[in-house]
Amino acid sequence: MTSSTSPAESFAIRGSHLIIYLYFDDSKNDDTQLRAVCDRFLQMDSIHPVATTVVISDSMPRLTFEEDLTEPIEFGPALSTHQKPPSNRKLLRASFHSDVIGKVVVGIGRTYADLPTNIANPVTVVMNSSEIDQASVFPDDPDIQRRAATCGTFVATTFRQLCESFSPLYAVITVESPFPTPRDLIDMSFVEPIGDLFFSHRVLDVDPSLEQALREAYSEGYVAEWDTGTYYSAWAPLNPLKRTVQPNPMKSSPVAREVLSSAMSALFPSLSR
């Protein structure tokens, strides 16, 4: 399969990267969840498939921060509701165009090589955050503020649709930060402050005190109960109250960190040290 568009150009997003990470605890490290997420994007009115789709010939690779792909990949035509990679090929990445925010790249994210193979790679949704970032730089420019608000609403709405449609175990919105793995949430060892969060009922029900601890940590931000879990926001462009919390609540709330670590340890006992 070939494409007239350069693969590198198809998936390149210039500027700072806003990333949605979706972690599925029922994943078998295949492309099932990614295909479902891509199907959801194809159903959105403001989304159009573009360029190429990356597929792999045989097995799903273990994408890690430490190394690149070692298996051969092929570049195929754009996804559509009628054209999907055949079932014997593994979907790795798909490129879309949003009328609101521009290029959107959906794919399999990277994780750490030393994690057990039953700890799945996340599904990622990557967009350009530049227009949202402009809001804090030019607070008195109404056009910039309006544009940032439109993009922020698109991101927040997309995040909710994905979390309610597919019920990931947890999900994160961040800018230019790596995926916080289950082990990171146990050790609380993530280097960068993690951004807006979604935790499913499967996480929150492990310890009744977790939901309250997170709610208190994000009390100056925004908290919303969704069908499949709870959303915790500390970034003004993404929440209706337009509240940003500094420092990030997960960095500044030892109670929330401790209770979350305990809950994740219960869900992933093989990762507990």
MIGUSE-21939 format. One line per 3 residues: number of its first residue (from 1); their letters; for each residue y, x, z of C-alpha. Coordinates in pm, whole numbers, plus 32768, in hexadecimal, padded with zeros to 4 digits. Each point is the difference from the previous one (the first is absolute). Example, Ala and Ser with C-alpha at 12.3 -4.5 7.8 and 13.67 -1.06 7.14 Angstrom:
% MIGUSE-21939
1 = as = 7E3E,84CE,830C; 8158,8089,7FBE
END
This chain:
% MIGUSE-21939
1 = mts = 8000,8000,8000; 8159,8082,7FAD; 8167,7FA2,803B
4 = sts = 813D,805A,7F43; 80B9,8025,8149; 7FEA,8143,80C2
7 = pae = 7F26,7FC5,8135; 80EB,80D0,80D6; 8128,7F2D,7F91
10 = sfa = 7F40,7EBE,8033; 7FD0,8042,8171; 8133,80D0,8057
13 = irg = 80FC,7F5B,80E5; 8146,80BE,8015; 80C5,8007,8142
16 = shl = 7F7E,7FBD,815D; 7EB8,7F45,801E; 7FD6,7EC5,80C9
19 = iiy = 7E8D,7FDC,8044; 7F31,7EDA,8077; 7EB3,8071,8094
22 = lyf = 7EEC,7EFD,8025; 7ED0,8065,80CC; 7EC6,7F2D,7FCE
25 = dds = 7EF4,802D,8108; 7EFB,7F51,7F2A; 8032,80ED,7EDB
28 = knd = 7ED1,80B1,7F71; 80DD,8110,7F6C; 7FEF,7F54,7EB0
31 = dtq = 810E,7F5B,7F30; 7FC0,7E96,8069; 813A,7FDB,80D4
34 = lra = 80D8,80B9,7F06; 7F90,7F1A,7EE7; 8051,7ED2,80D9
37 = vcd = 815C,8085,8053; 8043,8046,7E8F; 7F90,7E9F,7FAA
40 = rfl = 80FD,7F7F,80FD; 8117,80C6,7F5A; 7F9C,7F73,7EAE
43 = qmd = 803D,7EA3,808D; 8167,804C,806A; 8109,7F72,7F16
46 = sih = 80E4,8131,8019; 7EEC,8102,7FC5; 7F8C,8086,7EB0
49 = pva = 7EE6,80F9,7FC0; 806F,8138,7F48; 7F81,8147,7F7A
52 = ttv = 7EA6,806C,8067; 7EF1,7FC1,80FB; 7F44,8125,8095
55 = vis = 7E87,7FD3,800E; 7EE5,80E4,8060; 7EB8,800D,7F47
58 = dsm = 7EFF,800A,8114; 802C,7FF8,817C; 8138,7FC3,80CC
61 = prl = 8091,8153,8067; 8069,8055,8161; 8176,8033,7FD1
64 = tfe = 8088,80EB,810A; 8142,80B3,8056; 7F4A,814B,7FE7
67 = edl = 7F7E,7FF4,7E9B; 8031,7F5C,7EAF; 7F07,7F3A,7F35
70 = tep = 7ECE,80C1,7F99; 7F63,7EF8,7F23; 8078,7FB2,7E9F
73 = ief = 80EE,7EDE,7FDB; 8065,7F32,7ED4; 8140,7F48,7FB8
76 = gpa = 7FDB,7E9D,7F88; 80E2,7EE6,7F8B; 80D8,7F2C,80E2
79 = lst = 7F5B,7F04,80E4; 8019,7E92,7FA8; 7F5E,7EC1,8077
82 = hqk = 7F16,801C,7ED6; 7FCC,8179,7FF5; 7F6C,80B9,8127
85 = pps = 7F40,8146,801A; 7E8A,7FBA,7FD8; 7F3B,7FE6,8142
88 = nrk = 7F51,814C,7FC6; 8150,80B6,800E; 80CF,8032,8138
91 = llr = 816D,7F9C,8001; 80DC,8108,80A5; 8164,7FA0,7FAC
94 = asf = 80C8,7F00,7F3C; 816D,7FFB,7F9B; 80D7,7EC7,7FFE
97 = hsd = 816E,7FB0,7FC7; 80C2,7F1E,80EA; 8136,7F4C,7F83
100 = vig = 8092,8036,815B; 7FAC,8163,806B; 7F7D,80AF,7EC7
103 = kvv = 7EBC,80C3,7FF0; 7EEA,7FA4,80F4; 7EC9,80DB,8010
106 = vgi = 7ECC,7F73,80AC; 7EE0,80E8,804B; 7F08,80A3,80E9
109 = grt = 80B9,80D1,8102; 7FA1,814E,8093; 7F6C,804A,8154
112 = yad = 7F7D,812E,80C1; 7ECE,80B6,7F7E; 7F62,8025,8157
115 = lpt = 7FF9,7E8B,804D; 7EAA,7F55,7FF6; 7FB6,7F62,7EB1
118 = nia = 7FF4,7EA6,809E; 8177,8020,8042; 8089,7F78,7EBD
121 = npv = 8123,8076,7F31; 8127,7F11,8010; 8080,7F32,7EE0
124 = tvv = 8167,8067,7FB6; 8124,7F50,7F5C; 8116,80F5,7FA5
127 = mns = 8164,7FA3,7F9C; 8154,80A7,7FEA; 80C5,7FD4,8142
130 = sei = 8149,808E,7F7D; 80B6,7EB5,7FD9; 7F99,7F90,815C
133 = dqa = 806A,8151,8090; 815A,7FD7,7F64; 8051,7EE6,80F0
136 = svf = 802C,80E8,812A; 80C9,80FB,7F32; 80F8,7F02,7F75
139 = pdd = 8015,7EEF,8109; 8147,7F71,7F75; 7F98,7FE0,7E94
142 = pdi = 7F9E,7E93,7FC7; 7F48,8042,7EB9; 7F29,8111,809D
145 = qrr = 7FBE,7F28,812F; 7F99,7EDA,7F27; 7F1B,80D6,7F2C
148 = aat = 7F62,80A2,8131; 7FC7,7EAB,809B; 7F54,7F84,7EC3
151 = cgt = 7F1A,812E,7FF4; 7FBB,7FEB,8176; 7FA1,7E93,7FDF
154 = fva = 7F12,8054,7EE4; 7F54,810E,80D0; 7FE7,7F23,8136
157 = ttf = 7F7F,7ED6,7F3A; 7F01,80D7,7F49; 7F8C,8097,814A
160 = rql = 7FCB,7EAA,8098; 7F47,7F7D,7ECE; 7F13,8128,8005
163 = ces = 7FC2,7FEC,8177; 7FC2,7E8A,7FFB; 7F34,8001,7EC0
166 = fsp = 7F16,8120,805A; 8019,802B,817B; 7FF3,817B,8018
169 = lya = 7FA7,8086,8158; 815E,808E,800D; 8117,8051,7F0D
172 = vit = 8137,80D8,8003; 8146,8014,7F3F; 8099,815B,8006
175 = ves = 80D8,80E9,7F31; 7F76,8153,7F96; 7F03,8010,811C
178 = pfp = 7E86,802E,7FEF; 7F05,7EF3,8056; 7FC5,7FDB,817A
181 = tpr = 7E84,8001,800B; 7F39,7F53,8112; 7FD6,8155,80A1
184 = dli = 8178,8037,7FFA; 802F,7EB4,80B5; 7EFF,8064,8103
187 = dms = 8094,815A,803A; 8165,7F8B,7FC2; 801C,8140,7F39
190 = fve = 80BE,7F89,7ECD; 8114,80F5,7FA9; 80FD,7F09,7F77
193 = pig = 806A,7EBF,80AC; 7F38,7EE7,7F65; 80D4,7EE2,7F7E
196 = dlf = 7FD6,7E8A,7FFB; 7EA4,7F94,806D; 7F06,7EE9,7FD6
199 = fsh = 7ED5,7FE1,80E6; 7EF4,7F00,7FB9; 7F6E,7F1B,8109
202 = rvl = 7ECE,80E3,7FFC; 80D3,8116,8097; 80D7,7F2B,80E4
205 = dvd = 7ED6,7F44,8090; 7F5D,8143,807D; 80F3,800E,8125
208 = psl = 80D7,7ED4,8064; 8111,80EC,807C; 802D,80A6,7EAC
211 = eqa = 80C1,7EE8,7F5C; 80F1,7FEB,8125; 802E,8179,800D
214 = lre = 8054,800B,7E8D; 80E3,7ED1,801E; 80C2,80AB,8117
217 = ays = 8012,8146,7F3D; 8097,7F47,7ED8; 80D7,7F13,80CE
220 = egy = 8140,8091,7F6B; 7F71,7FDC,7EA3; 7F41,7EDB,7F71
223 = vae = 7EA7,7F6E,804A; 7F57,7EEC,7F38; 7EAC,7F5D,8023
226 = wdt = 7F51,7FDC,7EB2; 7EBF,7F4A,7FA7; 7F29,8139,801C
229 = gty = 80B8,80C9,810A; 8159,806E,8073; 8119,80BB,7F51
232 = ysa = 80DB,80F6,80BF; 813E,8076,7F54; 80FE,8109,8064
235 = wap = 80B3,8025,7EB2; 8124,7F19,7FB0; 7FCC,7FDF,7E85
238 = lnp = 7EA7,7F69,8039; 803E,7F02,8112; 80D1,7EC1,8004
241 = lkr = 80BA,8065,813E; 8079,813E,7F51; 7FA9,80D7,812B
244 = tvq = 7FAD,8172,7FFA; 7F73,80A5,8136; 8035,8173,8044
247 = pnp = 7F3B,80BF,806A; 7ED1,7F5C,7F64; 7F53,7F20,8101
250 = mks = 7EAC,80A5,7FD4; 809B,814D,805B; 80C7,7F80,8128
253 = spv = 7F10,7F0B,80A9; 7EEF,80B5,80C5; 7F66,7EB7,8070
256 = are = 7FD4,7F81,7E9C; 7F75,8150,7F94; 7F03,8009,811C
259 = vls = 7F83,7E9C,7FD1; 7FEC,8024,7E85; 7F41,8147,8025
262 = sam = 7F09,7F55,80E8; 7FCF,7EDA,7F14; 7FC6,80E2,7ED4
265 = sal = 7F08,80CF,80CB; 7F3A,7EC2,8043; 7FFD,7FAC,7E8E
268 = fps = 7FA8,8163,7F93; 7F2D,8098,8115; 7F83,8116,7F1B
271 = lsr = 8165,8084,7FE7; 8047,8008,8174; 800E,815C,8095
END
